[in-house]
Amino acid sequence: MSSQAVAAEKSAAEELLRVEGLSREFPLTSGLLEQLRFEGGKLVRRQESVRAVNGVDLQVRRGEALCVVGESGCGKSTLARVVMGLIRPTAGSVRFEGTRIDNLSAEKLLPFRRKMQMIFQNPYASLNPRMTVKQTLEEPVRFHSPGIGRAALGDKVNDVMRSVGVDPGWNERFPHEFSGGQRQRISIARALMTDPEFIVADEPISALDVSIQAQVLNLLMEAQEQRGLTYLFITHDLSVVEHFGTRVAVMYLGALCELAITGQLFSRPRHPYTQALLSAIPRLDQERPSHMKLMGEVPTPINLPSGCFFHPRCVHAQDRCRHELPKLFDSGDGTLVACHAVQEGRLD
């Protein structure tokens, strides 16, 4: 067997989730009358949509924490929801352990629901205010394992509550009786109740006080180590990424710009947008900030620019960038970059 075949086989064994050509559009004009308008004295039909995710290719390996970063509105949360099956993709596919799941019915998707769980951003909205903590934690287990006994279920609830640092004696309380950090711990406990393999965490600490963020982040890392979890971690906080992530995927206007090991991304960012993001991080060892100022504003996802989506704001853009959409390529050190300037050697 050739070395390339061995590498491909090893990669397939490590792969837990694969996303290929994933796109998601949200129509703005649903009815026929909304689509009709006069242009140049003629009646024309025009359908408009928000292109939230655009042709994303992504691989998540077992046991890693893959962080997806980018500014607000770049499609991070939409990508997370499509991966979890909460939203159907417009195009592309999602495969979990080699099985395509984006086109499955709700009934056939049930076995994967137990293995894939999600932690939402707002702990004040993600917990049912009418259910006690005990009921909240029992619900997913009763749904996926209806034959479990009452005593075994009670023991499991107590064990998971202890593992996330919440007193099991509080399991008869309601969500409004807890602080934001405690609520998020309960949300994490709910995700752990089904013993999942894969967790999508959609900005799980952004709604919390800074003093609580580190505690919740350490809790997620402990759970990963103890349970062998794999994370798809959505965030816009680059300091969290540097501390938590195994690899980092950078998104801009719904497309991937760069995908790299965390250390490589922070030491040698390749894509101009990644360089601009990292330059915005304040450093104590710098006498003067070296911020890279981008030109113009972020284009609207309704009318995306032709060619590279980033070219209207990029100082390295040339004619090819304005007309040809770049594809991810291996820059030589395992970092995947979607940039013509890097590919042509114009930008190191």
C-alpha positions, 0 to 999 in steps of 0.5 A, a space after each residue: 500500500 502506498 504512503 498516500 493510501 495509508 495517509 488517506 486510510 488514517 485520515 478516514 479513521 480519524 474523521 468523525 464529521 465531514 461537510 462538503 460543499 455546504 450552502 444555505 440560503 434564506 429567501 427574502 421574497 417568498 410570494 410571487 407578488 413580492 418577486 415582481 417589480 418594474 425595472 426599466 419600464 418592464 415587469 421582471 421577476 427577481 428572487 432575493 435571498 440571504 446567502 448565509 453559508 457558501 460552499 463550505 468544506 470541513 472535516 472534524 477529527 475525533 477528539 479535537 476541538 475545531 473552532 470556527 471564528 469570524 465576525 458577526 453575520 459571517 455564517 458561523 451559527 448557521 453552519 452549526 445549525 445545519 450540521 446539527 440538522 436543525 436547518 436543512 442545507 440548500 446544497 452540499 452534504 453532512 456526513 457523520 461517521 461516514 453516513 450522510 445525515 442531512 437528507 434523513 427523515 426525523 425518524 432515521 435521524 434519531 440514532 444520530 441525535 443521541 450521539 450529537 448534542 448542542 450547547 446554545 449561546 443564551 442560557 436564559 433562553 435555552 432552558 424551559 422555565 416551566 421545567 425543573 433541573 431534574 426534568 430538564 436533564 431527565 427528558 433527553 434520556 427518557 426520549 432516547 432510552 425509554 426503558 431506563 429505570 427510575 433509580 438508574 435515571 436518578 443516579 445518572 442525573 446526580 452524577 452529571 450534575 456533580 461533574 459540571 459543578 452543580 449540587 444535585 440537591 438543587 435538582 428540584 429548582 427552576 432555571 430562574 433560581 440560578 445565575 447565568 453561569 449556573 444555567 450554562 452548566 445545566 445546559 452542558 449537563 443536559 448535553 452530556 446526559 445522552 453520553 454523546 460523541 460530538 458536541 456543537 457549542 455555539 458561543 457558549 460563554 459569550 453571554 456570561 460574565 468574564 469571571 465565569 467564562 474561564 470556569 465554563 471553558 475549563 469545564 468543557 475541557 475537563 468533559 472533553 478529556 474525561 469523556 473523549 468528546 469532539 467539539 465544533 466550537 463557534 466563537 468570535 473570541 480569539 483569546 478563547 480559540 488560542 486557549 481551547 482550540 485544536 484547529 481553527 477555521 476562519 469564515 468570511 461571508 459564509 465561506 472558509 478563508 483559512 483552516 489551520 492548527 491553532 499554533 500555526 494560525 496564530 504564529 503565521 496567519 496566511 489569509 489577509 483577513 486572518 491577518 487583520 483579525 489577529 492584528 486586532 488582538 491587544 498585546 502587552 508586549 507591543 509598545 504600539 498597536 499594529 492594527 491592520 485597517 481594512 478598507 470599506 465595509 462588509 458587503 451584504 450577503 444578499 448581493 455578494 461580490 464577484 470572485 473572492 468575497 474579500 477582494 473589495 477590502 483587500 489591499 492585495 486584490 488583483 484582477 483575478 481576485 475580482 473575477 475568480 472565487 478562490 478554493 482552499 489549497 494546502 499551502 505546504 505546512 498543512 494550512 488550507 488557504 483560499 487566497 489567490 495572492 498566497 497561491 501565486 506567491 504574492 503574499 507570504 
